[in-house]
Amino acid sequence: MASPPSPVSPALVARLREAGCVFAEQEADLIASAARTPDEQDRMVRRRCAGLPLEHVLGWALFCGLRVRVDEGVFVPRPRTEFLARQARALLTPGAVAVDLCCGSGALGAVLAHTRADITLHAADIDAASVACARRNLPGHRVHRGDLYDALPPDLRGRVQVLVANVPYVPTDRIALLPAEARVHEDRRALDGGQDGLDLLRRVAADAGRWLAPGGRVLVEVGQEQVLAAREAFVRGGLACEVVSCPEWEATVVTGTR
């Protein structure tokens, strides 16, 4: 019979709580489970107390039930983005061609690939560290480095059934208000959406029609106050537009259909 796990040291919980970790008990349990030696545990705790995101300390994030690798400096997938993932995976059909644009760690692509093993999946990001991380999370799929659609193979034009793009949508003047975990330890390009937060969304919407198959869809996450401007961008791009929200996660997804 297996022995029950050892209780987490109160001293470990206290160190994390003193550093400002709101969920100190849960974090202590995760760190204690991940560390292979006392020295490794101490290093992990010191890094967490110094402000490194827990996911970077552990090396992974839990996303839609999947353990997704998250390297240091790479955007950590947010729980609210699981709503976007669920909306996208519900659209997959047998043999679909799917794209994860602005992929970061490749978390969204990993959910799509896990949902249907028979899809053709491409992912892309402009950040080299994100591309390297996504390649580890998406074995057997193609991950490209480049600026939005410029990264994709030209032969995908007009063939994509599901295009998910978790573009940055924080307005520039609100970056300073983000938690230090994000603004210090994640690539600013993964956070800063420009003056009103929608610079990249407009670029995605403007060119999506060239890449989507007839009836294909592009899905993005936005703030509730950005819905009207996002809808206008999709309509200008020649797409039919639908907006769905999840109050529980405070998540809003805009879908454009060719």
PASE-193631 format. One record per residue (C-alpha): x, y, z; residue number from 1. Coordinates in steps of 0.001 Angstrom, whole numbers, plus 500000, padded with zeros to 6 digits. Layout:
BEGIN
rec xx=X&yy=Y&zz=Z&seq=NUM
...
end
This chain:
BEGIN
rec xx=500000&yy=500000&zz=500000&seq=1
rec xx=501352&yy=503425&zz=499019&seq=2
rec xx=502259&yy=505786&zz=501834&seq=3
rec xx=500180&yy=508958&zz=502151&seq=4
rec xx=501935&yy=512153&zz=501023&seq=5
rec xx=503895&yy=513924&zz=503725&seq=6
rec xx=502235&yy=517077&zz=505068&seq=7
rec xx=503617&yy=520333&zz=503742&seq=8
rec xx=505927&yy=522102&zz=506151&seq=9
rec xx=504259&yy=525022&zz=507980&seq=10
rec xx=507530&yy=526913&zz=507536&seq=11
rec xx=507206&yy=526574&zz=503747&seq=12
rec xx=503654&yy=527910&zz=503864&seq=13
rec xx=504779&yy=530772&zz=506092&seq=14
rec xx=507578&yy=531786&zz=503702&seq=15
rec xx=505149&yy=531972&zz=500802&seq=16
rec xx=502531&yy=533832&zz=502813&seq=17
rec xx=505078&yy=536378&zz=503988&seq=18
rec xx=506034&yy=536948&zz=500350&seq=19
rec xx=502409&yy=537846&zz=499586&seq=20
rec xx=501205&yy=534599&zz=498015&seq=21
rec xx=497444&yy=534617&zz=498580&seq=22
rec xx=497077&yy=530867&zz=498073&seq=23
rec xx=500172&yy=529943&zz=500067&seq=24
rec xx=498926&yy=526508&zz=501158&seq=25
rec xx=498073&yy=525387&zz=497631&seq=26
rec xx=501308&yy=526782&zz=496214&seq=27
rec xx=503351&yy=525114&zz=498931&seq=28
rec xx=501729&yy=521780&zz=498122&seq=29
rec xx=502496&yy=522160&zz=494401&seq=30
rec xx=506100&yy=523149&zz=495012&seq=31
rec xx=506656&yy=520366&zz=497513&seq=32
rec xx=505208&yy=517840&zz=495052&seq=33
rec xx=507358&yy=519109&zz=492165&seq=34
rec xx=510692&yy=519395&zz=493979&seq=35
rec xx=512879&yy=516310&zz=493804&seq=36
rec xx=515234&yy=517321&zz=496621&seq=37
rec xx=515150&yy=519721&zz=499592&seq=38
rec xx=517662&yy=521961&zz=497820&seq=39
rec xx=515475&yy=522131&zz=494714&seq=40
rec xx=512466&yy=522956&zz=496854&seq=41
rec xx=514377&yy=525774&zz=498535&seq=42
rec xx=515407&yy=527193&zz=495147&seq=43
rec xx=511826&yy=527047&zz=493915&seq=44
rec xx=510514&yy=528791&zz=497013&seq=45
rec xx=513165&yy=531508&zz=496773&seq=46
rec xx=512256&yy=532161&zz=493130&seq=47
rec xx=508561&yy=532295&zz=493967&seq=48
rec xx=509175&yy=534650&zz=496887&seq=49
rec xx=511197&yy=536866&zz=494520&seq=50
rec xx=508061&yy=537316&zz=492413&seq=51
rec xx=508445&yy=534725&zz=489655&seq=52
rec xx=505025&yy=533426&zz=488551&seq=53
rec xx=504183&yy=530072&zz=490110&seq=54
rec xx=503817&yy=528545&zz=486636&seq=55
rec xx=507365&yy=529594&zz=485753&seq=56
rec xx=508620&yy=528154&zz=489031&seq=57
rec xx=506869&yy=524839&zz=488408&seq=58
rec xx=507559&yy=524870&zz=484670&seq=59
rec xx=503935&yy=524175&zz=483772&seq=60
rec xx=500358&yy=525467&zz=483965&seq=61
rec xx=497132&yy=523510&zz=484155&seq=62
rec xx=494905&yy=524520&zz=481217&seq=63
rec xx=491661&yy=522757&zz=480280&seq=64
rec xx=492852&yy=519734&zz=482226&seq=65
rec xx=496181&yy=519601&zz=480359&seq=66
rec xx=499577&yy=520211&zz=481929&seq=67
rec xx=501111&yy=522763&zz=479553&seq=68
rec xx=504813&yy=523552&zz=479763&seq=69
rec xx=505486&yy=527251&zz=480424&seq=70
rec xx=509096&yy=528390&zz=480183&seq=71
rec xx=510382&yy=531520&zz=481919&seq=72
rec xx=509438&yy=534678&zz=480054&seq=73
rec xx=506598&yy=532975&zz=478193&seq=74
rec xx=503022&yy=534208&zz=478619&seq=75
rec xx=501182&yy=532149&zz=481233&seq=76
rec xx=497776&yy=530923&zz=479930&seq=77
rec xx=494987&yy=532463&zz=482026&seq=78
rec xx=492069&yy=530469&zz=483436&seq=79
rec xx=489565&yy=532745&zz=481663&seq=80
rec xx=491084&yy=531751&zz=478316&seq=81
rec xx=489750&yy=528235&zz=478843&seq=82
rec xx=486423&yy=529698&zz=477658&seq=83
rec xx=488069&yy=530652&zz=474370&seq=84
rec xx=489581&yy=527167&zz=474098&seq=85
rec xx=486208&yy=525512&zz=474636&seq=86
rec xx=484519&yy=527701&zz=472035&seq=87
rec xx=487222&yy=526833&zz=469497&seq=88
rec xx=487357&yy=523101&zz=470092&seq=89
rec xx=483588&yy=522817&zz=469703&seq=90
rec xx=484028&yy=523934&zz=466083&seq=91
rec xx=486516&yy=521234&zz=465078&seq=92
rec xx=485409&yy=518722&zz=462463&seq=93
rec xx=487190&yy=515552&zz=461280&seq=94
rec xx=490453&yy=516449&zz=459538&seq=95
rec xx=490050&yy=520170&zz=460170&seq=96
rec xx=492853&yy=522630&zz=459507&seq=97
rec xx=493397&yy=524765&zz=462620&seq=98
rec xx=495736&yy=527620&zz=463525&seq=99
rec xx=496825&yy=528943&zz=466921&seq=100
rec xx=498016&yy=532492&zz=466201&seq=101
rec xx=499917&yy=534443&zz=468894&seq=102
rec xx=500298&yy=530993&zz=470401&seq=103
rec xx=502560&yy=531752&zz=473364&seq=104
rec xx=503126&yy=528399&zz=475051&seq=105
rec xx=500807&yy=526722&zz=472542&seq=106
rec xx=498159&yy=526070&zz=475203&seq=107
rec xx=495217&yy=526705&zz=472886&seq=108
rec xx=496741&yy=524576&zz=470149&seq=109
rec xx=497355&yy=521800&zz=472667&seq=110
rec xx=493658&yy=521775&zz=473592&seq=111
rec xx=492660&yy=521599&zz=469923&seq=112
rec xx=495139&yy=518779&zz=469225&seq=113
rec xx=493968&yy=516892&zz=472310&seq=114
rec xx=490341&yy=517277&zz=471222&seq=115
rec xx=490889&yy=515772&zz=467770&seq=116
rec xx=494010&yy=513827&zz=466878&seq=117
rec xx=493207&yy=513988&zz=463152&seq=118
rec xx=493441&yy=517773&zz=462702&seq=119
rec xx=496213&yy=519601&zz=460865&seq=120
rec xx=497484&yy=522163&zz=463337&seq=121
rec xx=499788&yy=525118&zz=462815&seq=122
rec xx=500852&yy=527581&zz=465519&seq=123
rec xx=502806&yy=530820&zz=465348&seq=124
rec xx=504282&yy=533523&zz=467544&seq=125
rec xx=506716&yy=536387&zz=467082&seq=126
rec xx=508645&yy=535577&zz=470277&seq=127
rec xx=511490&yy=533054&zz=469998&seq=128
rec xx=511097&yy=531760&zz=473575&seq=129
rec xx=507379&yy=531186&zz=473002&seq=130
rec xx=508012&yy=529312&zz=469771&seq=131
rec xx=510539&yy=527041&zz=471476&seq=132
rec xx=508098&yy=526373&zz=474312&seq=133
rec xx=505167&yy=525747&zz=471960&seq=134
rec xx=507190&yy=523240&zz=469963&seq=135
rec xx=507611&yy=521177&zz=473111&seq=136
rec xx=503896&yy=521388&zz=473870&seq=137
rec xx=502857&yy=520568&zz=470297&seq=138
rec xx=504972&yy=517585&zz=469196&seq=139
rec xx=504112&yy=516442&zz=465708&seq=140
rec xx=502645&yy=519816&zz=464742&seq=141
rec xx=504237&yy=522774&zz=462995&seq=142
rec xx=505107&yy=525873&zz=465022&seq=143
rec xx=506360&yy=528921&zz=463138&seq=144
rec xx=508052&yy=532137&zz=464202&seq=145
rec xx=506902&yy=535409&zz=462698&seq=146
rec xx=504483&yy=538320&zz=462769&seq=147
rec xx=500882&yy=537041&zz=462676&seq=148
rec xx=499967&yy=535654&zz=459240&seq=149
rec xx=503456&yy=536310&zz=457835&seq=150
rec xx=504603&yy=533277&zz=459832&seq=151
rec xx=502169&yy=530858&zz=458181&seq=152
rec xx=502847&yy=528754&zz=455065&seq=153
rec xx=501169&yy=530397&zz=452044&seq=154
rec xx=499406&yy=527156&zz=451118&seq=155
rec xx=497143&yy=527560&zz=454153&seq=156
rec xx=495344&yy=530497&zz=452546&seq=157
rec xx=491657&yy=529745&zz=452133&seq=158
rec xx=491924&yy=526400&zz=453978&seq=159
rec xx=491682&yy=527177&zz=457714&seq=160
rec xx=488481&yy=526038&zz=459423&seq=161
rec xx=489332&yy=527236&zz=462966&seq=162
rec xx=491723&yy=530090&zz=463685&seq=163
rec xx=492168&yy=530995&zz=467336&seq=164
rec xx=494180&yy=534089&zz=468225&seq=165
rec xx=494752&yy=535029&zz=471843&seq=166
rec xx=496037&yy=538461&zz=470887&seq=167
rec xx=497179&yy=540896&zz=473589&seq=168
rec xx=494329&yy=543251&zz=474433&seq=169
rec xx=495494&yy=545299&zz=477419&seq=170
rec xx=495627&yy=549034&zz=476523&seq=171
rec xx=499137&yy=550431&zz=476770&seq=172
rec xx=498321&yy=552849&zz=479592&seq=173
rec xx=497005&yy=549970&zz=481720&seq=174
rec xx=500122&yy=547795&zz=481532&seq=175
rec xx=501487&yy=549517&zz=484647&seq=176
rec xx=498374&yy=548386&zz=486550&seq=177
rec xx=498969&yy=544694&zz=485863&seq=178
rec xx=500354&yy=542450&zz=488614&seq=179
rec xx=504147&yy=542433&zz=488713&seq=180
rec xx=504114&yy=538719&zz=487846&seq=181
rec xx=502833&yy=539653&zz=484396&seq=182
rec xx=504464&yy=542974&zz=483599&seq=183
rec xx=507908&yy=541983&zz=484911&seq=184
rec xx=508134&yy=538323&zz=483927&seq=185
rec xx=506183&yy=538048&zz=480669&seq=186
rec xx=507086&yy=539443&zz=477248&seq=187
rec xx=505452&yy=542876&zz=476940&seq=188
rec xx=504450&yy=542010&zz=473372&seq=189
rec xx=502143&yy=539345&zz=474821&seq=190
rec xx=500345&yy=541950&zz=476937&seq=191
rec xx=500326&yy=545318&zz=475170&seq=192
rec xx=497469&yy=545736&zz=472719&seq=193
rec xx=498133&yy=549385&zz=471850&seq=194
rec xx=496181&yy=552530&zz=472688&seq=195
rec xx=492782&yy=550872&zz=473067&seq=196
rec xx=494077&yy=547306&zz=473325&seq=197
rec xx=492883&yy=546229&zz=469884&seq=198
rec xx=495797&yy=546931&zz=467544&seq=199
rec xx=496594&yy=543271&zz=466878&seq=200
rec xx=492957&yy=542227&zz=466872&seq=201
rec xx=492289&yy=544658&zz=464017&seq=202
rec xx=495165&yy=543189&zz=462026&seq=203
rec xx=493920&yy=539656&zz=462648&seq=204
rec xx=490370&yy=540591&zz=461636&seq=205
rec xx=491459&yy=542498&zz=458521&seq=206
rec xx=493300&yy=539545&zz=456969&seq=207
rec xx=491405&yy=536562&zz=458387&seq=208
rec xx=489147&yy=536245&zz=455344&seq=209
rec xx=492148&yy=535432&zz=453140&seq=210
rec xx=493104&yy=532481&zz=455329&seq=211
rec xx=489750&yy=531066&zz=456357&seq=212
rec xx=487976&yy=528413&zz=454348&seq=213
rec xx=484359&yy=529184&zz=453388&seq=214
rec xx=482473&yy=528941&zz=456663&seq=215
rec xx=485737&yy=529049&zz=458615&seq=216
rec xx=485892&yy=530943&zz=461904&seq=217
rec xx=488371&yy=533128&zz=463742&seq=218
rec xx=488025&yy=533482&zz=467518&seq=219
rec xx=489588&yy=536064&zz=469836&seq=220
rec xx=489270&yy=537040&zz=473493&seq=221
rec xx=488509&yy=540656&zz=474445&seq=222
rec xx=487451&yy=542750&zz=477416&seq=223
rec xx=483742&yy=543435&zz=477704&seq=224
rec xx=484292&yy=547158&zz=477129&seq=225
rec xx=486026&yy=546353&zz=473812&seq=226
rec xx=483204&yy=544361&zz=472237&seq=227
rec xx=481748&yy=547105&zz=470042&seq=228
rec xx=485112&yy=548113&zz=468581&seq=229
rec xx=486084&yy=544462&zz=468069&seq=230
rec xx=482799&yy=543758&zz=466303&seq=231
rec xx=483393&yy=546723&zz=463992&seq=232
rec xx=486852&yy=545375&zz=463124&seq=233
rec xx=485419&yy=541974&zz=462170&seq=234
rec xx=482654&yy=543493&zz=460066&seq=235
rec xx=485184&yy=545700&zz=458254&seq=236
rec xx=487134&yy=542531&zz=457541&seq=237
rec xx=484088&yy=541099&zz=455753&seq=238
rec xx=483200&yy=538618&zz=458492&seq=239
rec xx=479901&yy=537807&zz=460135&seq=240
rec xx=480306&yy=538412&zz=463865&seq=241
rec xx=479061&yy=536726&zz=467026&seq=242
rec xx=479847&yy=537557&zz=470658&seq=243
rec xx=479526&yy=535135&zz=473584&seq=244
rec xx=480396&yy=535739&zz=477235&seq=245
rec xx=480931&yy=533661&zz=480354&seq=246
rec xx=480151&yy=535683&zz=483498&seq=247
rec xx=481690&yy=532997&zz=485727&seq=248
rec xx=485130&yy=533538&zz=484181&seq=249
rec xx=484551&yy=537161&zz=483161&seq=250
rec xx=485492&yy=536053&zz=479651&seq=251
rec xx=484243&yy=537326&zz=476296&seq=252
rec xx=484924&yy=535752&zz=472918&seq=253
rec xx=484317&yy=537368&zz=469542&seq=254
rec xx=483926&yy=534987&zz=466594&seq=255
rec xx=484130&yy=536026&zz=462971&seq=256
rec xx=482869&yy=533730&zz=460208&seq=257
rec xx=483819&yy=533903&zz=456558&seq=258
end
